[in-house]
Amino acid sequence: MTSTTITERPKGFSFSEYMTCLTGIVWREGLRFLHQRERFISALVRPLVWLFIFAAGFRQVLGISIIPPYETYILYEVYIAPGLMAMIQLFNGMQSSLSMVYDREMGNMRTLLVSPLPRGYLLFCKLLAGTAVSLLQVYAFLLIAWFWDIAPPTIGYLTVLPALILSGLMLGALGMLISSGIKQLENFAGVMNFVIFPMFFASSALYPLWRVQEGSPYLYYVCQANPFTHAVELIRFALYGKINWVSLAVVAGCTAVFMIGAILAYDPSRGLARRGPAGGET
């Protein structure tokens, strides 16, 4: 008579297993970014066009008075630099969500999401990877802007890092939430146009809100309610070693809401594994 001893595997995962997952996802996103050089170039072309061409034309039209966090009169290109930094993160967040739609069609994302690790943690790792890529693009833009005499205080390059991380997480989570509702890759470009351009132009990225209020009070309230406005202001203040507490609260709150919404939307019963008419999973 023989006896069989069954050893149950301990529940949960160790810290090293979580870190292995995080490292793998970040490493994969980094390799993809390195192999797609045109993605890096296109991420810099858009803000540089605004900085070198549009700012030069608008400099004499849109003078910037002394408003926080600035303590003196500034040039127009100095004012729009934080908005262009946030624009890089906005486009990167949408491109990262585009890659999720592509991976979902090719099966890579489906394989990732059925792993035994918590779904929310997997999506958060993907979000961190996209944010890390956006940080490289933003600091490359700051390096080029430095040669254009757009140089915040030296400490600003360090104090702006937490603001960039938080704004990158918010915009990446927004893109992730949008991608959960897109079933075909061809539909993503149209959705991007309805999200990116209204968020960018109805914000304080290109002009101060007091000028918007003078021209259209209704548009001013729209800009105030726009999360992208608060991401821009959070970056703007952080570049000069200051904190905009209202923008910090709004960006942090929107990050939590968008991330929770993305986790719920990627639930198999709601997002990636909807049941077809025959009862089977599609």
Long-range contacts (C-beta under 8 A, 24 or more apart in sequence): 13-116, 13-117, 17-117, 18-117, 18-121, 21-115, 21-117, 21-121, 21-122, 21-125, 22-125, 22-128, 25-112, 25-122, 25-125, 25-126, 25-128, 25-129, 26-125, 26-128, 26-129, 26-132, 28-129, 29-96, 29-126, 29-129, 29-130, 29-132, 29-133, 30-129, 30-132, 30-133, 32-99, 33-133, 33-136, 39-95, 40-137, 40-140, 43-88, 43-91, 43-92, 43-137, 44-88, 44-137, 44-140, 44-141, 44-144, 46-87, 46-88, 46-91, 47-84, 47-85, 47-87, 47-88, 47-141, 48-141, 48-144, 50-80, 50-84, 50-87, 50-206, 51-77, 51-80, 51-81, 51-84, 51-145, 51-148, 51-150, 52-148, 55-80, 62-207, 62-211, 64-208, 67-208, 67-210, 68-237, 68-242, 69-236, 69-237, 69-239, 69-240, 69-242, 69-244, 70-240, 77-148, 77-150, 78-150, 79-208, 80-205, 80-206, 81-145, 81-150, 81-239, 82-205, 82-232, 82-233, 82-235, 82-236, 82-239, 83-200, 83-203, 83-204, 83-205, 83-206, 83-232, 83-236, 84-141, 84-205, 85-138, 85-141, 85-142, 85-164, 85-235, 86-167, 86-171, 86-205, 86-228, 86-231, 86-232, 86-235, 87-200, 87-205, 88-134, 88-137, 88-138, 88-141, 89-131, 89-134, 89-137, 89-138, 89-164, 89-167, 89-168, 89-171, 89-172, 89-231, 90-171, 90-196, 90-199, 90-200, 90-228, 91-196, 92-130, 92-133, 92-134, 92-137, 92-168, 92-171, 92-172, 93-130, 93-134, 93-168, 93-171, 93-172, 93-173, 93-174, 93-175, 94-175, 94-178, 94-192, 94-195, 94-196, 95-175, 96-126, 96-129, 96-130, 96-133, 96-172, 96-175, 96-176, 97-172, 97-175, 97-176, 97-178, 97-179, 97-188, 98-175, 98-179, 98-185, 98-188, 98-192, 100-126, 100-176, 100-179, 101-179, 101-182, 101-185, 101-188, 102-185, 104-272, 105-185, 109-272, 110-272, 113-266, 113-272, 119-263, 119-266, 119-267, 120-259, 120-263, 123-176, 123-259, 123-262, 123-263, 123-266, 124-259, 126-176, 127-169, 127-172, 127-173, 127-176, 127-259, 128-169, 130-168, 130-172, 130-175, 131-165, 131-168, 131-169, 131-172, 134-164, 134-168, 134-172, 135-161, 135-164, 135-165, 135-168, 138-164, 152-239, 152-240, 153-239, 153-240, 153-241, 155-241, 156-238, 156-239, 156-240, 156-241, 159-238, 159-239, 159-241, 160-235, 160-238, 160-239, 162-238, 163-234, 163-235, 163-237, 163-238, 164-235, 164-238, 166-234, 166-248, 166-251, 166-252, 166-255, 167-231, 167-234, 167-235, 167-251, 169-255, 169-259, 170-227, 170-231, 170-251, 170-254, 170-255, 170-258, 171-228, 171-231, 173-255, 173-258, 173-259, 173-262, 174-227, 174-254, 174-258, 176-258, 176-259, 176-262, 177-258, 177-261, 177-262, 177-265, 180-262, 180-265, 180-266, 180-271, 180-272, 181-265, 181-271, 199-226, 199-227, 199-228, 200-228, 202-226, 202-229, 203-228, 203-229, 203-232, 204-229, 204-232, 204-233, 205-229, 205-232, 227-251, 227-254, 230-254
